[in-house]
C-alpha cells in the first residue's frame, strides 16, 4: 500500500518539483489548488519510483480516485502501483484528470487495457494572457464596451488595489456576502469553496498568491485570487463580483491580469463544473485552447 499523507505547506517544493517536469497546463497540477481544496476533497499525496501520486475523494459522493501519476520513469509500473493500492484498500481503481497529452503515452504502455472517457465538465479554459489584458479584436468587443461604460459611469468612484494583510478579511467577507445574495450560503459545494478561500487567505503569502479588490465608492464589489503555476501560465483560482453592477466582472478580470500576468503566455480560469452560467461566461472570452481531461478504468 502506498504511504499517502495530507498535503501541507512544507510539501510545496517537493510537489512542484514533480509537476514542473510535465507542464500539462491543468489546474490539478497546481500546488495552490491542491492545497486550498485539500480538506474538501481529502487530497493526499506520496512519491515513489520517480512519480508523484495523488489520491482524493469525489464530491459529494466521496468516491476514491487517483490523479494520473506525474513524473519520469516507468509509467506502466506507476499505474500498476495505483491499481495495487486501490485493491489493497478495497476500492475500485479509477484514474481521473488525465491530461490529453498523456493519452498517447497511456496507449503505448497499456494498449487496450484501459477504458478511457472524456470529462466534458472538467476541461480548463485557457486564454492568451495578452488577450485578457488588451481585450483586442472583434470577438472581445463586448468586454471592452462593458469596461468603457463602467469607467465612464463610475469615473472617480472606482478603485483597484492589491490584496494584502490590510484587506484579506474584506475579501473573505465579500465572498460571504456573494454567497448570501446568490442563495448559496447553505449549499454544500459552496461551503467547500468557502473553506478553500479561507485556506487561501490564511496562507496567502506562503502560497505565493496574488489578489485584487475592486471598489466602488469605497465598498468592495469584486475580488479575485490567483497564482503563477508554471513559467508560462497563471491560474485564476477565485473570482467573485457583484453581478448586478455591469462591468464588475470584466473589470476585476482585466485589472488583475494587467498587474500580474504580463510575464506569462497563458491564463487558466479553470473548469465550468457543468454550470451553464459559468460555461457561458468563460466561453465569452474565447479560450485559445481547452485543457481537456479524461478518466480511465481497467478494461475488464
C-alpha positions in Angstrom: 0.0 0.0 0.0 1.3 3.4 -0.9 2.1 5.8 2.0 -0.2 8.7 1.3 -0.2 11.7 3.6 -2.1 15.0 3.8 -0.7 17.9 1.8 0.9 20.6 3.9 2.7 23.9 3.0 6.0 22.2 3.7 5.3 19.9 0.7 5.1 22.7 -1.8 8.7 22.5 -3.1 8.6 18.7 -3.4 5.3 18.6 -5.3 6.2 21.4 -7.6 9.5 19.7 -8.5 7.4 16.9 -10.0 4.7 19.0 -11.7 7.4 21.2 -13.3 8.7 18.1 -15.2 5.5 17.8 -17.2 3.8 21.1 -18.0 0.3 19.9 -18.7 -1.4 23.3 -18.1 -4.0 21.8 -15.8 -5.2 23.3 -12.5 -5.0 19.9 -10.8 -1.2 20.1 -11.2 -1.0 23.5 -9.4 0.1 23.2 -5.7 -2.1 26.1 -4.7 -5.2 24.3 -6.0 -4.2 21.0 -4.4 -3.6 22.8 -1.0 -6.6 25.0 -0.7 -9.1 22.3 -1.8 -7.3 19.5 0.2 -9.9 19.4 3.0 -12.8 19.4 0.7 -11.5 16.5 -1.4 -9.4 14.9 1.3 -6.4 15.2 -1.0 -3.3 13.3 -0.1 0.0 12.6 -1.9 3.1 10.4 -1.9 6.1 10.0 -4.1 7.8 6.8 -5.3 9.9 5.5 -8.1 10.2 8.9 -9.8 6.4 9.7 -9.7 4.1 11.9 -7.8 0.9 10.1 -6.7 -2.3 12.0 -5.6 -5.5 10.5 -4.3 -8.7 12.2 -3.3 -12.4 11.7 -2.8 -15.1 12.9 -5.2 -17.7 15.4 -4.1 -20.4 14.8 -2.9 -20.3 11.0 -3.4 -16.9 10.6 -1.6 -15.7 8.0 -4.1 -11.9 7.4 -4.1 -10.0 8.4 -7.2 -6.3 9.0 -8.2 -4.9 11.7 -10.4 -2.7 10.4 -13.3 0.8 9.9 -11.9 3.2 12.7 -12.8 7.0 12.2 -13.2 9.6 10.4 -15.2 10.2 6.7 -15.5 8.1 3.6 -16.0 4.6 4.9 -16.4 3.1 1.4 -16.6 4.7 0.5 -13.3 3.4 3.7 -11.7 -0.2 3.0 -12.8 0.1 -0.6 -11.5 1.2 0.8 -8.1 -2.0 2.8 -8.0 -4.1 -0.3 -9.0 -2.5 -2.3 -6.3 -3.1 0.5 -3.8 -6.8 0.6 -4.7 -7.1 -3.1 -4.4 -5.4 -3.2 -1.0 -7.8 -0.5 0.2 -10.8 -2.4 -1.1 -11.6 0.3 -3.7 -12.2 0.3 -7.4 -9.4 1.7 -9.5 -10.3 5.0 -11.1 -7.8 7.5 -12.5 -9.1 11.0 -13.2 -7.9 14.3 -14.7 -5.7 12.6 -17.2 -4.2 15.3 -19.5 -5.0 14.9 -23.2 -1.3 15.0 -23.9 -0.8 11.9 -21.7 -3.2 9.7 -23.7 -0.6 8.5 -26.3 1.7 7.5 -23.5 -1.0 5.5 -21.8 -2.0 3.8 -25.0 1.7 3.0 -25.7 2.4 1.4 -22.3 -1.1 -0.1 -21.7 -2.6 -0.8 -25.1 -6.3 -1.7 -24.9 -6.0 -2.3 -21.1 -7.9 0.9 -20.0 -11.3 2.3 -20.7 -10.8 6.0 -21.2 -13.6 8.5 -21.1 -13.7 12.3 -21.6 -14.6 14.5 -18.7 -16.7 17.1 -20.5 -17.4 19.3 -17.5 -13.8 19.2 -16.3 -11.9 20.9 -19.1 -9.9 24.0 -18.1 -10.5 27.3 -20.0 -7.1 28.6 -21.1 -6.6 32.0 -22.7 -3.8 34.1 -24.1 -2.7 36.5 -21.3 -2.2 39.3 -23.8 -5.8 39.0 -25.0 -7.1 39.0 -21.5 -5.2 42.2 -20.9 -5.8 44.1 -24.2 -9.2 42.6 -25.0 -8.3 43.3 -28.6 -10.3 42.0 -31.6 -13.9 41.9 -32.7 -14.7 38.8 -30.5 -13.9 40.8 -27.3 -15.6 44.0 -28.3 -18.4 43.5 -25.8 -15.9 43.1 -23.0 -14.2 46.4 -24.0 -17.7 48.0 -24.1 -18.5 46.8 -20.6 -15.2 48.2 -19.2 -15.5 51.5 -21.0 -19.1 52.0 -19.7 -18.0 51.1 -16.2 -15.2 53.6 -16.2 -17.5 56.3 -17.7 -20.4 55.6 -15.3 -18.2 55.4 -12.2 -15.5 57.9 -13.1 -13.7 58.9 -9.9 -15.7 56.5 -7.8 -13.9 53.1 -8.5 -10.5 51.9 -7.5 -8.4 48.7 -7.7 -6.0 47.5 -5.0 -3.8 44.5 -4.5 -4.8 42.1 -1.8 -2.5 42.1 1.3 -2.6 41.8 5.0 -4.7 45.0 5.3 -7.7 43.8 3.3 -7.6 40.0 3.4 -10.6 40.0 5.8 -12.6 42.3 3.4 -12.1 39.8 0.6 -13.4 37.0 2.8 -16.4 39.0 3.9 -17.2 39.8 0.3 -17.2 36.1 -0.5 -19.7 35.5 2.3 -21.8 38.4 1.0 -21.6 37.0 -2.5 -22.8 33.6 -1.3 -25.7 35.2 0.6 -27.0 37.3 -2.4 -26.6 34.3 -4.7 -28.6 32.0 -2.4 -25.8 29.5 -2.0 -24.7 30.2 1.6 -26.1 26.7 2.7 -25.0 24.9 -0.4 -22.6 22.1 0.4 -20.4 22.8 -2.6 -20.1 26.4 -1.8 -19.2 25.6 1.8 -16.3 23.7 0.3 -15.4 26.8 -1.7 -15.6 28.9 1.4 -13.2 26.6 3.1 -10.8 26.8 0.1 -11.0 30.6 0.1 -10.3 30.7 3.8 -7.2 28.5 3.4 -6.0 30.6 0.5 -6.3 33.8 2.5 -4.9 32.3 5.7 -1.8 31.2 3.8 -1.8 33.9 1.2 1.9 34.9 1.3 3.3 31.4 2.0 1.4 30.1 -1.1 2.8 33.0 -3.2 -0.7 34.1 -4.3 -1.7 37.4 -5.7 -5.1 39.0 -5.4 -7.1 42.1 -6.3 -10.0 44.0 -4.9 -12.3 46.3 -6.9 -14.1 49.1 -5.0 -17.0 51.4 -5.9 -17.4 54.3 -3.5 -15.0 52.6 -1.2 -17.1 49.4 -1.0 -15.8 46.0 -2.2 -17.7 44.9 -5.4 -15.3 42.3 -6.6 -12.2 40.3 -5.7 -10.0 37.7 -7.3 -7.2 35.3 -6.3 -4.6 33.7 -8.5 -1.1 32.2 -8.6 1.5 31.5 -11.2 1.6 27.7 -11.6 4.3 27.4 -14.3 6.8 29.6 -16.1 4.2 30.3 -18.8 0.8 30.2 -17.0 -1.2 31.9 -14.4 -4.2 30.3 -12.8 -7.2 32.2 -11.5 -8.4 30.3 -8.5 -11.2 32.6 -7.4 -13.2 35.4 -8.9 -16.3 37.0 -7.4 -18.2 40.2 -8.3 -21.5 41.9 -7.9 -23.4 40.6 -10.9 -25.9 43.5 -10.8 -23.1 46.0 -11.4 -22.5 45.9 -15.2 -18.8 45.6 -15.9 -17.7 44.5 -12.4 -16.6 41.0 -13.6 -14.7 42.2 -16.8 -13.1 45.0 -14.7 -11.7 42.8 -12.0 -10.6 40.2 -14.6 -8.7 42.8 -16.7 -7.3 44.8 -13.8 -5.8 41.7 -12.2 -4.3 40.4 -15.5 -2.8 43.8 -16.2 -0.9 43.8 -12.9 0.1 40.2 -12.6 0.1 38.3 -15.9 2.3 40.3 -18.2 5.1 37.8 -17.9 3.2 34.7 -18.9 1.7 33.4 -22.1 -1.5 31.8 -20.7 -4.2 32.4 -18.1 -6.1 29.3 -16.9 -9.5 30.2 -15.5 -10.2 26.5 -14.6 -13.4 24.5 -15.4 -17.0 25.4 -15.6 -18.3 22.5 -13.5 -21.1 21.9 -15.9 -22.8 25.1 -14.7 -24.4 26.8 -17.7 -23.9 30.3 -16.5 -20.3 29.8 -15.7 -19.8 28.0 -19.0 -21.3 30.9 -21.0 -19.2 33.4 -19.1 -15.9 31.5 -19.7 -16.7 30.9 -23.4 -17.4 34.5 -23.9 -13.7 35.3 -23.5 -12.9 32.8 -26.3 -10.2 30.5 -24.9 -7.2 29.8 -27.1 -7.4 26.2 -26.0 -9.1 23.8 -23.6 -7.3 21.8 -21.0 -9.2 18.6 -21.7 -9.2 15.9 -19.1 -10.0 12.2 -19.2 -10.9 9.4 -16.8 -9.6 5.8 -17.0 -10.6 2.4 -15.5 -9.3 -1.1 -16.1 -10.8 -2.7 -19.2 -12.3 -5.9 -17.9 
